[in-house]
Amino acid sequence: MRDVLGAVLSAACVLSATLPALAIPHTGDVAPGFSLPAARGGTVTVRTFSGKPTYLNFFASWCGPCNTEAPSVGRFYRTYHKRGLSILAIDEQESPSKGSEFARRYGWSFPVVVDDGSARASYRVIVLPVHVFIDRSGKISTYRIGEMELNEIEDAIRKIV
């Protein structure tokens, strides 16, 4: 019995130490920072968007829902950029050419960065797409895993602009 109790307590300690690391960002959390190479050259940091409402769109060219949402993400940028919206597309561990080609295919004129895994880790991205909407104060307004309906994306954008 003592061995069983010891095993249970050990497992509880491991889980309690691990679970916070698996926790996703929540509304009101300060958005984690990162610095990543841009698909077209240079480096982009989250600080670049400081003080601006920002939409982080984690995607990959092979992701079906990412391809479905992409044309509308471009339209939302054209509509809301004049109201201050910034969008940063974060290509998950593909080559810069894949990220650039995806952006060209969908007419994106906002920056695309190639994630080396650091942004994915900071934002706890385990599936794609992931949508993160950050308000002007740098806090997460909406964090969503998976495909969003277009009206949901627009509502989240309106909330931060």
Secondary structure in CASP SS format (residue, H / E / C, confidence):
PFRMAT SS
TARGET T0000
AUTHOR 0000-0000-0000
METHOD secondary structure of the structure
MODEL  1
M C 1.00
R H 1.00
D H 1.00
V H 1.00
L H 1.00
G H 1.00
A H 1.00
V H 1.00
L H 1.00
S H 1.00
A H 1.00
A H 1.00
C H 1.00
V H 1.00
L H 1.00
S H 1.00
A H 1.00
T H 1.00
L H 1.00
P H 1.00
A H 1.00
L H 1.00
A C 1.00
I C 1.00
P C 1.00
H C 1.00
T C 1.00
G C 1.00
D C 1.00
V E 1.00
A C 1.00
P C 1.00
G C 1.00
F C 1.00
S E 1.00
L E 1.00
P E 1.00
A E 1.00
A C 1.00
R C 1.00
G C 1.00
G C 1.00
T E 1.00
V E 1.00
T E 1.00
V H 1.00
R H 1.00
T H 1.00
F H 1.00
S C 1.00
G C 1.00
K C 1.00
P C 1.00
T E 1.00
Y E 1.00
L E 1.00
N E 1.00
F E 1.00
F E 1.00
A C 1.00
S C 1.00
W C 1.00
C C 1.00
G H 1.00
P H 1.00
C H 1.00
N H 1.00
T H 1.00
E H 1.00
A H 1.00
P H 1.00
S H 1.00
V H 1.00
G H 1.00
R H 1.00
F H 1.00
Y H 1.00
R H 1.00
T H 1.00
Y H 1.00
H H 1.00
K H 1.00
R H 1.00
G C 1.00
L C 1.00
S E 1.00
I E 1.00
L E 1.00
A E 1.00
I E 1.00
D E 1.00
E E 1.00
Q C 1.00
E C 1.00
S C 1.00
P H 1.00
S H 1.00
K H 1.00
G H 1.00
S H 1.00
E H 1.00
F H 1.00
A H 1.00
R H 1.00
R H 1.00
Y C 1.00
G C 1.00
W C 1.00
S C 1.00
F C 1.00
P C 1.00
V E 1.00
V E 1.00
V E 1.00
D E 1.00
D C 1.00
G C 1.00
S H 1.00
A H 1.00
R H 1.00
A H 1.00
S H 1.00
Y C 1.00
R C 1.00
V C 1.00
I C 1.00
V C 1.00
L C 1.00
P C 1.00
V E 1.00
H E 1.00
V E 1.00
F E 1.00
I E 1.00
D C 1.00
R C 1.00
S C 1.00
G C 1.00
K E 1.00
I E 1.00
S E 1.00
T E 1.00
Y E 1.00
R E 1.00
I E 1.00
G C 1.00
E C 1.00
M C 1.00
E C 1.00
L H 1.00
N H 1.00
E H 1.00
I H 1.00
E H 1.00
D H 1.00
A H 1.00
I H 1.00
R H 1.00
K H 1.00
I H 1.00
V C 1.00
END
